Amino acid sequence: VRNTLDDRLKGIRMQYLSSTIWRKGDKDRAKAMIQAIEKMLKTRRIMRNLEKFVGLRLYEGDLRILQRTI
């Protein structure tokens, strides 16, 4: 979704996008949606790192991180 909105916002023509003309309001709404998605992803990354640091998340095969926290 984010890539599609970003392509549309920048005016990149792709086959998977419809060829309708976007108004300024549509572009502003797409920009706000991209920012909201980026904020959610950033929050998710921060929470995952915090869980790993505290020890609530299992370490998926990376023993170096596990050794550092012990």
PDB file with SEQRES, HELIX, SHEET and CRYST1 records, atoms N, CA, C and O in Angstrom:
SEQRES   1 A   70  VAL ARG ASN THR LEU ASP ASP ARG LEU LYS GLY ILE ARG          
SEQRES   2 A   70  MET GLN TYR LEU SER SER THR ILE TRP ARG LYS GLY ASP          
SEQRES   3 A   70  LYS ASP ARG ALA LYS ALA MET ILE GLN ALA ILE GLU LYS          
SEQRES   4 A   70  MET LEU LYS THR ARG ARG ILE MET ARG ASN LEU GLU LYS          
SEQRES   5 A   70  PHE VAL GLY LEU ARG LEU TYR GLU GLY ASP LEU ARG ILE          
SEQRES   6 A   70  LEU GLN ARG THR ILE                                          
HELIX    1 AA1 ARG A    2  LYS A   10  1                                   9    
HELIX    2 AA2 LYS A   24  VAL A   54  1                                  31    
HELIX    3 AA3 LEU A   63  THR A   69  1                                   7    
CRYST1    1.000    1.000    1.000  90.00  90.00  90.00 P 1           1          
ATOM      1  N   VAL A   1       0.831  -1.183   0.000  1.00  0.00           N  
ATOM      2  CA  VAL A   1       0.000   0.000   0.000  1.00  0.00           C  
ATOM      3  C   VAL A   1       0.877   1.249   0.000  1.00  0.00           C  
ATOM      4  O   VAL A   1       0.633   2.186  -0.760  1.00  0.00           O  
ATOM      5  N   ARG A   2       1.905   1.257   0.863  1.00  0.00           N  
ATOM      6  CA  ARG A   2       2.758   2.433   0.966  1.00  0.00           C  
ATOM      7  C   ARG A   2       3.478   2.707  -0.345  1.00  0.00           C  
ATOM      8  O   ARG A   2       3.556   3.855  -0.781  1.00  0.00           O  
ATOM      9  N   ASN A   3       4.008   1.660  -0.978  1.00  0.00           N  
ATOM     10  CA  ASN A   3       4.721   1.846  -2.239  1.00  0.00           C  
ATOM     11  C   ASN A   3       3.795   2.344  -3.335  1.00  0.00           C  
ATOM     12  O   ASN A   3       4.179   3.195  -4.138  1.00  0.00           O  
ATOM     13  N   THR A   4       2.586   1.822  -3.372  1.00  0.00           N  
ATOM     14  CA  THR A   4       1.620   2.261  -4.369  1.00  0.00           C  
ATOM     15  C   THR A   4       1.274   3.725  -4.173  1.00  0.00           C  
ATOM     16  O   THR A   4       1.237   4.486  -5.140  1.00  0.00           O  
ATOM     17  N   LEU A   5       1.020   4.132  -2.936  1.00  0.00           N  
ATOM     18  CA  LEU A   5       0.714   5.536  -2.667  1.00  0.00           C  
ATOM     19  C   LEU A   5       1.896   6.429  -3.011  1.00  0.00           C  
ATOM     20  O   LEU A   5       1.721   7.513  -3.567  1.00  0.00           O  
ATOM     21  N   ASP A   6       3.103   5.973  -2.679  1.00  0.00           N  
ATOM     22  CA  ASP A   6       4.295   6.758  -2.957  1.00  0.00           C  
ATOM     23  C   ASP A   6       4.507   6.915  -4.461  1.00  0.00           C  
ATOM     24  O   ASP A   6       4.831   8.006  -4.929  1.00  0.00           O  
ATOM     25  N   ASP A   7       4.325   5.827  -5.225  1.00  0.00           N  
ATOM     26  CA  ASP A   7       4.454   5.904  -6.682  1.00  0.00           C  
ATOM     27  C   ASP A   7       3.433   6.868  -7.262  1.00  0.00           C  
ATOM     28  O   ASP A   7       3.740   7.663  -8.151  1.00  0.00           O  
ATOM     29  N   ARG A   8       2.226   6.784  -6.749  1.00  0.00           N  
ATOM     30  CA  ARG A   8       1.154   7.644  -7.255  1.00  0.00           C  
ATOM     31  C   ARG A   8       1.418   9.109  -6.916  1.00  0.00           C  
ATOM     32  O   ARG A   8       1.171  10.000  -7.729  1.00  0.00           O  
ATOM     33  N   LEU A   9       1.918   9.342  -5.715  1.00  0.00           N  
ATOM     34  CA  LEU A   9       2.186  10.699  -5.261  1.00  0.00           C  
ATOM     35  C   LEU A   9       3.283  11.346  -6.093  1.00  0.00           C  
ATOM     36  O   LEU A   9       3.209  12.535  -6.404  1.00  0.00           O  
ATOM     37  N   LYS A  10       4.301  10.571  -6.456  1.00  0.00           N  
ATOM     38  CA  LYS A  10       5.419  11.091  -7.239  1.00  0.00           C  
ATOM     39  C   LYS A  10       5.111  11.167  -8.727  1.00  0.00           C  
ATOM     40  O   LYS A  10       5.900  11.714  -9.497  1.00  0.00           O  
ATOM     41  N   GLY A  11       3.973  10.626  -9.134  1.00  0.00           N  
ATOM     42  CA  GLY A  11       3.585  10.699 -10.532  1.00  0.00           C  
ATOM     43  C   GLY A  11       4.184   9.602 -11.384  1.00  0.00           C  
ATOM     44  O   GLY A  11       4.194   9.711 -12.610  1.00  0.00           O  
ATOM     45  N   ILE A  12       4.680   8.551 -10.764  1.00  0.00           N  
ATOM     46  CA  ILE A  12       5.245   7.435 -11.513  1.00  0.00           C  
ATOM     47  C   ILE A  12       4.093   6.614 -12.076  1.00  0.00           C  
ATOM     48  O   ILE A  12       3.178   6.234 -11.345  1.00  0.00           O  
ATOM     49  N   ARG A  13       4.138   6.345 -13.364  1.00  0.00           N  
ATOM     50  CA  ARG A  13       3.061   5.580 -13.989  1.00  0.00           C  
ATOM     51  C   ARG A  13       3.428   4.103 -14.010  1.00  0.00           C  
ATOM     52  O   ARG A  13       4.414   3.697 -14.624  1.00  0.00           O  
ATOM     53  N   MET A  14       2.618   3.317 -13.330  1.00  0.00           N  
ATOM     54  CA  MET A  14       2.834   1.877 -13.270  1.00  0.00           C  
ATOM     55  C   MET A  14       1.586   1.185 -13.809  1.00  0.00           C  
ATOM     56  O   MET A  14       0.496   1.758 -13.803  1.00  0.00           O  
ATOM     57  N   GLN A  15       1.753  -0.035 -14.269  1.00  0.00           N  
ATOM     58  CA  GLN A  15       0.620  -0.755 -14.842  1.00  0.00           C  
ATOM     59  C   GLN A  15      -0.425  -1.111 -13.789  1.00  0.00           C  
ATOM     60  O   GLN A  15      -1.612  -1.204 -14.102  1.00  0.00           O  
ATOM     61  N   TYR A  16       0.005  -1.309 -12.545  1.00  0.00           N  
ATOM     62  CA  TYR A  16      -0.954  -1.717 -11.525  1.00  0.00           C  
ATOM     63  C   TYR A  16      -1.760  -0.546 -10.975  1.00  0.00           C  
ATOM     64  O   TYR A  16      -2.692  -0.761 -10.201  1.00  0.00           O  
ATOM     65  N   LEU A  17      -1.424   0.690 -11.355  1.00  0.00           N  
ATOM     66  CA  LEU A  17      -2.165   1.860 -10.885  1.00  0.00           C  
ATOM     67  C   LEU A  17      -3.200   2.276 -11.918  1.00  0.00           C  
ATOM     68  O   LEU A  17      -2.974   2.147 -13.121  1.00  0.00           O  
ATOM     69  N   SER A  18      -4.315   2.768 -11.453  1.00  0.00           N  
ATOM     70  CA  SER A  18      -5.308   3.292 -12.381  1.00  0.00           C  
ATOM     71  C   SER A  18      -4.809   4.610 -12.958  1.00  0.00           C  
ATOM     72  O   SER A  18      -3.943   5.261 -12.374  1.00  0.00           O  
ATOM     73  N   SER A  19      -5.349   4.995 -14.090  1.00  0.00           N  
ATOM     74  CA  SER A  19      -4.838   6.188 -14.772  1.00  0.00           C  
ATOM     75  C   SER A  19      -5.687   7.424 -14.498  1.00  0.00           C  
ATOM     76  O   SER A  19      -5.724   8.336 -15.324  1.00  0.00           O  
ATOM     77  N   THR A  20      -6.361   7.473 -13.368  1.00  0.00           N  
ATOM     78  CA  THR A  20      -7.156   8.648 -13.036  1.00  0.00           C  
ATOM     79  C   THR A  20      -6.244   9.799 -12.622  1.00  0.00           C  
ATOM     80  O   THR A  20      -5.130   9.577 -12.147  1.00  0.00           O  
ATOM     81  N   ILE A  21      -6.710  10.995 -12.799  1.00  0.00           N  
ATOM     82  CA  ILE A  21      -5.946  12.189 -12.426  1.00  0.00           C  
ATOM     83  C   ILE A  21      -6.216  12.487 -10.958  1.00  0.00           C  
ATOM     84  O   ILE A  21      -7.368  12.572 -10.531  1.00  0.00           O  
ATOM     85  N   TRP A  22      -5.152  12.643 -10.201  1.00  0.00           N  
ATOM     86  CA  TRP A  22      -5.287  12.920  -8.779  1.00  0.00           C  
ATOM     87  C   TRP A  22      -5.360  14.418  -8.544  1.00  0.00           C  
ATOM     88  O   TRP A  22      -4.582  15.187  -9.109  1.00  0.00           O  
ATOM     89  N   ARG A  23      -6.299  14.821  -7.707  1.00  0.00           N  
ATOM     90  CA  ARG A  23      -6.395  16.222  -7.307  1.00  0.00           C  
ATOM     91  C   ARG A  23      -5.430  16.487  -6.165  1.00  0.00           C  
ATOM     92  O   ARG A  23      -4.841  15.559  -5.612  1.00  0.00           O  
ATOM     93  N   LYS A  24      -5.271  17.753  -5.814  1.00  0.00           N  
ATOM     94  CA  LYS A  24      -4.355  18.119  -4.732  1.00  0.00           C  
ATOM     95  C   LYS A  24      -4.791  17.490  -3.413  1.00  0.00           C  
ATOM     96  O   LYS A  24      -3.950  17.051  -2.629  1.00  0.00           O  
ATOM     97  N   GLY A  25      -6.080  17.445  -3.166  1.00  0.00           N  
ATOM     98  CA  GLY A  25      -6.582  16.826  -1.937  1.00  0.00           C  
ATOM     99  C   GLY A  25      -6.243  15.346  -1.860  1.00  0.00           C  
ATOM    100  O   GLY A  25      -5.917  14.830  -0.791  1.00  0.00           O  
ATOM    101  N   ASP A  26      -6.323  14.660  -3.007  1.00  0.00           N  
ATOM    102  CA  ASP A  26      -5.961  13.241  -3.041  1.00  0.00           C  
ATOM    103  C   ASP A  26      -4.487  13.052  -2.731  1.00  0.00           C  
ATOM    104  O   ASP A  26      -4.116  12.133  -2.000  1.00  0.00           O  
ATOM    105  N   LYS A  27      -3.644  13.917  -3.283  1.00  0.00           N  
ATOM    106  CA  LYS A  27      -2.203  13.820  -3.033  1.00  0.00           C  
ATOM    107  C   LYS A  27      -1.883  14.112  -1.573  1.00  0.00           C  
ATOM    108  O   LYS A  27      -1.034  13.449  -0.978  1.00  0.00           O  
ATOM    109  N   ASP A  28      -2.560  15.102  -0.993  1.00  0.00           N  
ATOM    110  CA  ASP A  28      -2.341  15.420   0.419  1.00  0.00           C  
ATOM    111  C   ASP A  28      -2.767  14.255   1.312  1.00  0.00           C  
ATOM    112  O   ASP A  28      -2.087  13.928   2.285  1.00  0.00           O  
ATOM    113  N   ARG A  29      -3.895  13.635   0.973  1.00  0.00           N  
ATOM    114  CA  ARG A  29      -4.375  12.495   1.741  1.00  0.00           C  
ATOM    115  C   ARG A  29      -3.401  11.321   1.630  1.00  0.00           C  
ATOM    116  O   ARG A  29      -3.143  10.634   2.618  1.00  0.00           O  
ATOM    117  N   ALA A  30      -2.863  11.089   0.438  1.00  0.00           N  
ATOM    118  CA  ALA A  30      -1.894  10.007   0.247  1.00  0.00           C  
ATOM    119  C   ALA A  30      -0.624  10.280   1.046  1.00  0.00           C  
ATOM    120  O   ALA A  30      -0.047   9.366   1.635  1.00  0.00           O  
ATOM    121  N   LYS A  31      -0.192  11.540   1.064  1.00  0.00           N  
ATOM    122  CA  LYS A  31       1.006  11.900   1.828  1.00  0.00           C  
ATOM    123  C   LYS A  31       0.787  11.662   3.318  1.00  0.00           C  
ATOM    124  O   LYS A  31       1.680  11.170   4.008  1.00  0.00           O  
ATOM    125  N   ALA A  32      -0.403  12.012   3.817  1.00  0.00           N  
ATOM    126  CA  ALA A  32      -0.717  11.793   5.232  1.00  0.00           C  
ATOM    127  C   ALA A  32      -0.776  10.299   5.553  1.00  0.00           C  
ATOM    128  O   ALA A  32      -0.347   9.878   6.627  1.00  0.00           O  
ATOM    129  N   MET A  33      -1.303   9.502   4.629  1.00  0.00           N  
ATOM    130  CA  MET A  33      -1.361   8.059   4.851  1.00  0.00           C  
ATOM    131  C   MET A  33       0.036   7.451   4.883  1.00  0.00           C  
ATOM    132  O   MET A  33       0.307   6.568   5.696  1.00  0.00           O  
ATOM    133  N   ILE A  34       0.927   7.917   4.004  1.00  0.00           N  
ATOM    134  CA  ILE A  34       2.307   7.427   3.989  1.00  0.00           C  
ATOM    135  C   ILE A  34       2.988   7.757   5.307  1.00  0.00           C  
ATOM    136  O   ILE A  34       3.693   6.920   5.870  1.00  0.00           O  
ATOM    137  N   GLN A  35       2.782   8.969   5.801  1.00  0.00           N  
ATOM    138  CA  GLN A  35       3.386   9.358   7.077  1.00  0.00           C  
ATOM    139  C   GLN A  35       2.845   8.509   8.226  1.00  0.00           C  
ATOM    140  O   GLN A  35       3.596   8.133   9.126  1.00  0.00           O  
ATOM    141  N   ALA A  36       1.549   8.207   8.201  1.00  0.00           N  
ATOM    142  CA  ALA A  36       0.957   7.376   9.255  1.00  0.00           C  
ATOM    143  C   ALA A  36       1.514   5.955   9.209  1.00  0.00           C  
ATOM    144  O   ALA A  36       1.786   5.358  10.250  1.00  0.00           O  
ATOM    145  N   ILE A  37       1.683   5.414   8.001  1.00  0.00           N  
ATOM    146  CA  ILE A  37       2.245   4.069   7.862  1.00  0.00           C  
ATOM    147  C   ILE A  37       3.675   4.046   8.360  1.00  0.00           C  
ATOM    148  O   ILE A  37       4.069   3.122   9.071  1.00  0.00           O  
ATOM    149  N   GLU A  38       4.467   5.063   7.992  1.00  0.00           N  
ATOM    150  CA  GLU A  38       5.858   5.138   8.447  1.00  0.00           C  
ATOM    151  C   GLU A  38       5.931   5.220   9.975  1.00  0.00           C  
ATOM    152  O   GLU A  38       6.797   4.599  10.591  1.00  0.00           O  
ATOM    153  N   LYS A  39       5.023   5.982  10.580  1.00  0.00           N  
ATOM    154  CA  LYS A  39       5.012   6.119  12.036  1.00  0.00           C  
ATOM    155  C   LYS A  39       4.680   4.785  12.705  1.00  0.00           C  
ATOM    156  O   LYS A  39       5.292   4.425  13.710  1.00  0.00           O  
ATOM    157  N   MET A  40       3.708   4.050  12.148  1.00  0.00           N  
ATOM    158  CA  MET A  40       3.359   2.746  12.704  1.00  0.00           C  
ATOM    159  C   MET A  40       4.525   1.773  12.598  1.00  0.00           C  
ATOM    160  O   MET A  40       4.806   1.033  13.542  1.00  0.00           O  
ATOM    161  N   LEU A  41       5.209   1.768  11.448  1.00  0.00           N  
ATOM    162  CA  LEU A  41       6.344   0.866  11.272  1.00  0.00           C  
ATOM    163  C   LEU A  41       7.481   1.215  12.220  1.00  0.00           C  
ATOM    164  O   LEU A  41       8.137   0.328  12.765  1.00  0.00           O  
ATOM    165  N   LYS A  42       7.716   2.517  12.416  1.00  0.00           N  
ATOM    166  CA  LYS A  42       8.776   2.945  13.331  1.00  0.00           C  
ATOM    167  C   LYS A  42       8.447   2.512  14.759  1.00  0.00           C  
ATOM    168  O   LYS A  42       9.319   2.026  15.480  1.00  0.00           O  
ATOM    169  N   THR A  43       7.191   2.690  15.164  1.00  0.00           N  
ATOM    170  CA  THR A  43       6.772   2.281  16.501  1.00  0.00           C  
ATOM    171  C   THR A  43       6.920   0.773  16.674  1.00  0.00           C  
ATOM    172  O   THR A  43       7.360   0.303  17.723  1.00  0.00           O  
ATOM    173  N   ARG A  44       6.550   0.019  15.641  1.00  0.00           N  
ATOM    174  CA  ARG A  44       6.674  -1.438  15.710  1.00  0.00           C  
ATOM    175  C   ARG A  44       8.136  -1.861  15.850  1.00  0.00           C  
ATOM    176  O   ARG A  44       8.448  -2.767  16.622  1.00  0.00           O  
ATOM    177  N   ARG A  45       9.038  -1.207  15.102  1.00  0.00           N  
ATOM    178  CA  ARG A  45      10.464  -1.534  15.209  1.00  0.00           C  
ATOM    179  C   ARG A  45      11.000  -1.208  16.590  1.00  0.00           C  
ATOM    180  O   ARG A  45      11.774  -1.983  17.151  1.00  0.00           O  
ATOM    181  N   ILE A  46      10.601  -0.074  17.144  1.00  0.00           N  
ATOM    182  CA  ILE A  46      11.060   0.319  18.479  1.00  0.00           C  
ATOM    183  C   ILE A  46      10.572  -0.680  19.521  1.00  0.00           C  
ATOM    184  O   ILE A  46      11.337  -1.083  20.397  1.00  0.00           O  
ATOM    185  N   MET A  47       9.305  -1.085  19.435  1.00  0.00           N  
ATOM    186  CA  MET A  47       8.765  -2.038  20.404  1.00  0.00           C  
ATOM    187  C   MET A  47       9.450  -3.395  20.299  1.00  0.00           C  
ATOM    188  O   MET A  47       9.719  -4.029  21.320  1.00  0.00           O  
ATOM    189  N   ARG A  48       9.738  -3.850  19.080  1.00  0.00           N  
ATOM    190  CA  ARG A  48      10.441  -5.127  18.913  1.00  0.00           C  
ATOM    191  C   ARG A  48      11.827  -5.063  19.529  1.00  0.00           C  
ATOM    192  O   ARG A  48      12.241  -5.986  20.231  1.00  0.00           O  
ATOM    193  N   ASN A  49      12.549  -3.972  19.267  1.00  0.00           N  
ATOM    194  CA  ASN A  49      13.885  -3.835  19.835  1.00  0.00           C  
ATOM    195  C   ASN A  49      13.830  -3.776  21.356  1.00  0.00           C  
ATOM    196  O   ASN A  49      14.683  -4.349  22.034  1.00  0.00           O  
ATOM    197  N   LEU A  50      12.832  -3.087  21.892  1.00  0.00           N  
ATOM    198  CA  LEU A  50      12.682  -3.003  23.341  1.00  0.00           C  
ATOM    199  C   LEU A  50      12.371  -4.375  23.933  1.00  0.00           C  
ATOM    200  O   LEU A  50      12.915  -4.743  24.974  1.00  0.00           O  
ATOM    201  N   GLU A  51      11.490  -5.134  23.267  1.00  0.00           N  
ATOM    202  CA  GLU A  51      11.170  -6.477  23.749  1.00  0.00           C  
ATOM    203  C   GLU A  51      12.406  -7.368  23.722  1.00  0.00           C  
ATOM    204  O   GLU A  51      12.624  -8.151  24.647  1.00  0.00           O  
ATOM    205  N   LYS A  52      13.212  -7.255  22.677  1.00  0.00           N  
ATOM    206  CA  LYS A  52      14.440  -8.050  22.614  1.00  0.00           C  
ATOM    207  C   LYS A  52      15.383  -7.653  23.740  1.00  0.00           C  
ATOM    208  O   LYS A  52      16.003  -8.513  24.367  1.00  0.00           O  
ATOM    209  N   PHE A  53      15.492  -6.354  23.999  1.00  0.00           N  
ATOM    210  CA  PHE A  53      16.398  -5.873  25.033  1.00  0.00           C  
ATOM    211  C   PHE A  53      15.960  -6.348  26.413  1.00  0.00           C  
ATOM    212  O   PHE A  53      16.788  -6.771  27.220  1.00  0.00           O  
ATOM    213  N   VAL A  54      14.666  -6.279  26.683  1.00  0.00           N  
ATOM    214  CA  VAL A  54      14.138  -6.670  27.985  1.00  0.00           C  
ATOM    215  C   VAL A  54      14.142  -8.191  28.135  1.00  0.00           C  
ATOM    216  O   VAL A  54      14.251  -8.705  29.248  1.00  0.00           O  
ATOM    217  N   GLY A  55      14.025  -8.901  27.031  1.00  0.00           N  
ATOM    218  CA  GLY A  55      14.083 -10.355  27.076  1.00  0.00           C  
ATOM    219  C   GLY A  55      12.753 -11.043  26.892  1.00  0.00           C  
ATOM    220  O   GLY A  55      12.650 -12.246  27.130  1.00  0.00           O  
ATOM    221  N   LEU A  56      11.734 -10.322  26.476  1.00  0.00           N  
ATOM    222  CA  LEU A  56      10.424 -10.929  26.291  1.00  0.00           C  
ATOM    223  C   LEU A  56      10.277 -11.588  24.930  1.00  0.00           C  
ATOM    224  O   LEU A  56       9.423 -12.458  24.756  1.00  0.00           O  
ATOM    225  N   ARG A  57      11.086 -11.195  23.970  1.00  0.00           N  
ATOM    226  CA  ARG A  57      10.984 -11.756  22.629  1.00  0.00           C  
ATOM    227  C   ARG A  57      12.064 -12.817  22.448  1.00  0.00           C  
ATOM    228  O   ARG A  57      13.205 -12.637  22.873  1.00  0.00           O  
ATOM    229  N   LEU A  58      11.692 -13.916  21.816  1.00  0.00           N  
ATOM    230  CA  LEU A  58      12.653 -14.971  21.549  1.00  0.00           C  
ATOM    231  C   LEU A  58      13.639 -14.507  20.486  1.00  0.00           C  
ATOM    232  O   LEU A  58      13.271 -13.785  19.559  1.00  0.00           O  
ATOM    233  N   TYR A  59      14.857 -14.914  20.620  1.00  0.00           N  
ATOM    234  CA  TYR A  59      15.885 -14.560  19.657  1.00  0.00           C  
ATOM    235  C   TYR A  59      15.875 -15.593  18.547  1.00  0.00           C  
ATOM    236  O   TYR A  59      16.088 -16.781  18.789  1.00  0.00           O  
ATOM    237  N   GLU A  60      15.628 -15.135  17.331  1.00  0.00           N  
ATOM    238  CA  GLU A  60      15.509 -16.045  16.195  1.00  0.00           C  
ATOM    239  C   GLU A  60      16.892 -16.403  15.659  1.00  0.00           C  
ATOM    240  O   GLU A  60      17.278 -15.938  14.586  1.00  0.00           O  
ATOM    241  N   GLY A  61      17.635 -17.217  16.386  1.00  0.00           N  
ATOM    242  CA  GLY A  61      18.897 -17.724  15.877  1.00  0.00           C  
ATOM    243  C   GLY A  61      20.077 -16.789  16.010  1.00  0.00           C  
ATOM    244  O   GLY A  61      21.185 -17.169  15.631  1.00  0.00           O  
ATOM    245  N   ASP A  62      19.900 -15.593  16.525  1.00  0.00           N  
ATOM    246  CA  ASP A  62      21.016 -14.662  16.660  1.00  0.00           C  
ATOM    247  C   ASP A  62      21.549 -14.749  18.088  1.00  0.00           C  
ATOM    248  O   ASP A  62      21.078 -14.051  18.985  1.00  0.00           O  
ATOM    249  N   LEU A  63      22.526 -15.606  18.279  1.00  0.00           N  
ATOM    250  CA  LEU A  63      23.048 -15.842  19.623  1.00  0.00           C  
ATOM    251  C   LEU A  63      23.938 -14.701  20.114  1.00  0.00           C  
ATOM    252  O   LEU A  63      24.147 -14.555  21.318  1.00  0.00           O  
ATOM    253  N   ARG A  64      24.461 -13.893  19.190  1.00  0.00           N  
ATOM    254  CA  ARG A  64      25.295 -12.764  19.614  1.00  0.00           C  
ATOM    255  C   ARG A  64      24.482 -11.771  20.438  1.00  0.00           C  
ATOM    256  O   ARG A  64      24.971 -11.235  21.433  1.00  0.00           O  
ATOM    257  N   ILE A  65      23.254 -11.529  20.026  1.00  0.00           N  
ATOM    258  CA  ILE A  65      22.395 -10.607  20.780  1.00  0.00           C  
ATOM    259  C   ILE A  65      22.077 -11.204  22.146  1.00  0.00           C  
ATOM    260  O   ILE A  65      22.064 -10.495  23.152  1.00  0.00           O  
ATOM    261  N   LEU A  66      21.820 -12.510  22.176  1.00  0.00           N  
ATOM    262  CA  LEU A  66      21.516 -13.180  23.433  1.00  0.00           C  
ATOM    263  C   LEU A  66      22.705 -13.109  24.387  1.00  0.00           C  
ATOM    264  O   LEU A  66      22.518 -12.872  25.581  1.00  0.00           O  
ATOM    265  N   GLN A  67      23.920 -13.308  23.885  1.00  0.00           N  
ATOM    266  CA  GLN A  67      25.106 -13.256  24.731  1.00  0.00           C  
ATOM    267  C   GLN A  67      25.346 -11.848  25.257  1.00  0.00           C  
ATOM    268  O   GLN A  67      25.800 -11.673  26.388  1.00  0.00           O  
ATOM    269  N   ARG A  68      25.042 -10.842  24.437  1.00  0.00           N  
ATOM    270  CA  ARG A  68      25.247  -9.459  24.867  1.00  0.00           C  
ATOM    271  C   ARG A  68      24.341  -9.083  26.025  1.00  0.00           C  
ATOM    272  O   ARG A  68      24.736  -8.305  26.893  1.00  0.00           O  
ATOM    273  N   THR A  69      23.116  -9.631  26.049  1.00  0.00           N  
ATOM    274  CA  THR A  69      22.174  -9.252  27.100  1.00  0.00           C  
ATOM    275  C   THR A  69      22.407 -10.018  28.392  1.00  0.00           C  
ATOM    276  O   THR A  69      21.936  -9.598  29.449  1.00  0.00           O  
ATOM    277  N   ILE A  70      23.128 -11.137  28.329  1.00  0.00           N  
ATOM    278  CA  ILE A  70      23.356 -11.951  29.541  1.00  0.00           C  
ATOM    279  C   ILE A  70      24.448 -11.385  30.373  1.00  0.00           C  
ATOM    280  O   ILE A  70      24.774 -11.938  31.424  1.00  0.00           O  
TER     281      ILE A  70                                                      
END                                                                             
